[in-house]
């Protein structure tokens, strides 16, 4: 099964949110549910607690500038995809001057 075909399980515990700027954003969230405890016969259930909290995030830009020479680019194109190279670089007819 390929990467794009694999089912994603994160949608069960994540959501989407529109963020329109680079200012810090705050999300309110609850802690995990308390652990369950055994309840003996004729006993009462005990109260558990959940704690609310907050997490913050903000948009950020990531990137790098890569420099490639024309020769390196042509070498990569020639080695990995000749049909594309043939379309990209026009052939010169030997009978016509360049």
Buried (B, 14 or more C-beta within 10 A) or exposed (E): EEEEEEEEEEEEEEEEEEEEEEEEBEEEEEEEEEEEEEEEEEEEEEEEEEEEEEEEEEEEEEEEEEEEEEEEEBEEBEEEEEEEBEEEEEEEEEEEEE
